[in-house]
Amino acid sequence: MLEANHSGRKAFTLIELVVSLAILILIFTIAFSGISSWMRLRTYYDQEMILQQNFRYALSRISSDLMQASKPEGSNFSLILAPDDSIHSGNAMGEELIFTYYDGIDTWDIRYRMKNTTNGNAVYRVKYLHGTSPTSIGEPVTENMKQLVKLYFARQGGKVVVMMVGNLNYFGKEQTISYTSLIYSRNSNEQSP
């Protein structure tokens, strides 16, 4: 009979190798699922951050323009043209904001509204001479975003509330985010809050 001589040899048995491999696979699986979850969470927070940055920038731009709204002395039109609160007994809501700006020579209308594009939705600003129609859709104030869902303006006198609504997907669930800001038109005497 043949006798195996194992004296002095150090080696792993097959069972030790299988157990080590199973532990290694388990560690890799846990690490991969942790990294994958972290990446999905990071993607969600990045989307939310981009959406909020665009909301803040748009509101800052609208606020800045509205606070500079003005009209020539003795003119008989409203400073804020849309939404028109005279029709709705003091309160109005709409999807666009139009107000006047007088630069000392010409009177301009400035309009903000959301526009649907192939790349998503964006808030657009257009400036055109008062009493005329705009000749273009204007310049985008926000990036084109599929997450931007709605833009509303509510008005009472010289106060305008801007509401922006967006949707984010978070682990397959849709989450709605809204951003609201109250703006006073600084130069409006007859439309004071």
C-alpha positions in Angstrom: 0.0 0.0 0.0 1.1 3.5 -0.8 1.5 5.8 2.1 1.4 9.6 1.6 4.1 11.4 3.5 2.7 14.8 4.7 5.2 15.4 7.4 6.6 19.0 7.2 4.2 20.2 4.4 2.0 23.2 5.1 -1.0 23.6 2.8 -4.7 24.6 2.8 -7.2 22.0 2.6 -10.1 22.2 0.1 -12.6 23.0 2.8 -10.5 25.9 4.0 -10.2 27.3 0.5 -14.0 27.0 -0.1 -14.8 28.7 3.2 -12.3 31.5 2.5 -13.7 32.0 -1.0 -17.3 32.1 0.4 -16.3 34.8 3.0 -14.5 36.8 0.3 -17.6 36.7 -1.9 -19.8 37.7 1.0 -17.6 40.7 1.8 -17.6 41.8 -1.9 -21.4 41.5 -2.0 -21.9 43.6 1.1 -19.4 46.2 -0.2 -21.0 46.4 -3.6 -24.5 46.8 -2.2 -23.3 49.5 0.1 -21.5 51.4 -2.6 -24.5 50.9 -4.9 -26.9 52.4 -2.3 -24.5 55.2 -1.6 -24.3 56.0 -5.4 -28.1 56.0 -5.8 -28.5 58.3 -2.7 -25.8 60.6 -4.1 -27.6 60.8 -7.4 -30.8 61.7 -5.7 -29.1 64.4 -3.7 -27.3 65.8 -6.8 -30.7 66.0 -8.6 -32.2 67.7 -5.6 -29.3 70.2 -5.4 -29.5 71.0 -9.1 -33.2 71.6 -8.9 -32.9 73.8 -5.8 -30.1 75.8 -7.3 -32.2 76.4 -10.4 -35.2 77.4 -8.3 -33.1 79.8 -6.2 -31.5 81.4 -9.2 -34.8 81.9 -11.0 -36.4 83.4 -7.9 -33.4 85.7 -7.4 -33.7 86.9 -11.0 -37.5 87.3 -10.8 -37.2 89.2 -7.5 -34.4 91.5 -8.8 -36.4 92.4 -11.9 -39.7 92.8 -10.1 -38.1 95.1 -7.5 -36.9 97.3 -10.3 -40.4 97.4 -11.9 -41.4 101.0 -12.7 -43.5 103.0 -15.2 -43.6 106.6 -16.5 -45.1 109.2 -14.2 -48.8 109.7 -14.9 -49.3 106.5 -16.9 -52.6 104.8 -16.5 -51.6 101.1 -16.7 -50.8 98.7 -13.9 -47.3 98.1 -13.0 -47.9 94.3 -12.8 -49.9 93.3 -15.9 -50.3 89.5 -15.3 -51.7 87.9 -13.4 -54.4 90.5 -13.3 -55.8 90.8 -9.8 -58.5 93.4 -10.8 -60.6 90.7 -12.4 -60.5 88.3 -9.5 -61.5 90.8 -6.7 -58.0 91.4 -5.4 -56.4 88.0 -5.9 -55.1 86.3 -9.0 -53.1 83.3 -10.0 -51.5 82.5 -13.3 -48.7 80.7 -15.1 -46.9 83.8 -16.3 -45.8 87.1 -14.7 -45.7 90.3 -16.7 -44.7 93.6 -15.3 -43.4 96.9 -16.7 -40.0 98.5 -16.5 -39.3 102.1 -17.4 -35.7 102.9 -18.2 -36.1 106.7 -18.6 -36.7 106.5 -22.3 -38.7 103.4 -23.2 -41.3 101.4 -21.3 -40.6 97.6 -21.4 -42.7 94.6 -20.5 -40.8 91.7 -18.8 -42.4 88.3 -18.9 -41.5 85.2 -17.0 -43.1 81.8 -17.7 -42.3 78.1 -18.0 -41.7 76.7 -21.4 -41.7 73.0 -22.4 -38.8 71.9 -24.6 -37.6 68.6 -25.9 -34.9 68.5 -23.1 -37.4 69.3 -20.3 -38.9 72.4 -18.9 -37.2 75.8 -18.2 -38.2 79.2 -16.9 -37.9 81.8 -19.6 -37.6 85.6 -19.4 -38.4 87.9 -22.3 -38.2 91.7 -22.5 -40.1 93.6 -25.1 -41.5 97.1 -25.7 -44.7 97.9 -23.8 -47.8 97.5 -26.0 -46.1 95.1 -28.4 -45.9 91.3 -28.5 -42.7 89.5 -27.9 -40.8 88.3 -31.0 -39.0 85.4 -29.3 -39.5 83.1 -26.4 -36.6 84.9 -24.6 -33.7 83.7 -22.6 -33.8 80.7 -20.3 -33.4 81.6 -16.6 -33.0 78.0 -15.5 -31.5 74.9 -17.1 -33.8 72.6 -19.1 -34.9 70.1 -16.5 -37.3 67.2 -16.7 -37.8 67.6 -12.9 -39.4 71.1 -13.3 -43.1 70.5 -13.3 -45.0 73.7 -12.7 -44.5 77.5 -12.2 -47.2 79.6 -10.7 -47.6 83.2 -9.8 -50.1 84.4 -7.3 -50.7 88.2 -6.9 -52.5 90.6 -4.6 -51.7 94.2 -5.3 -47.9 94.7 -5.3 -47.3 91.3 -3.7 -46.4 88.3 -5.9 -45.9 84.8 -4.6 -43.8 82.6 -6.9 -44.3 78.9 -6.6 -42.0 76.4 -8.4 -42.8 72.7 -8.3 -40.5 69.8 -9.2 -40.5 66.0 -9.1 -37.6 63.8 -8.2 -37.3 60.0 -8.4 -36.0 58.5 -5.3 -35.5 54.7 -5.4 -38.3 54.3 -7.8 -40.7 56.6 -5.9 -41.6 60.1 -7.1 -41.1 62.9 -4.6 -42.5 66.4 -5.1 -40.4 69.4 -4.1 -41.8 72.9 -4.1 -40.1 76.3 -3.7 -42.1 79.4 -2.7 -41.1 83.0 -2.4 -43.0 86.2 -1.6 -41.8 89.3 -3.6 -42.9 92.9 -3.1 -42.7 95.3 -6.0 -40.7 98.1 -4.5 -41.8 100.9 -6.9 -45.5 100.4 -6.9 -47.4 103.1 -5.0 -50.9 102.2 -6.1 -50.3 98.5 -5.6 -48.7 98.6 -2.2 -49.3 95.5 -0.1 
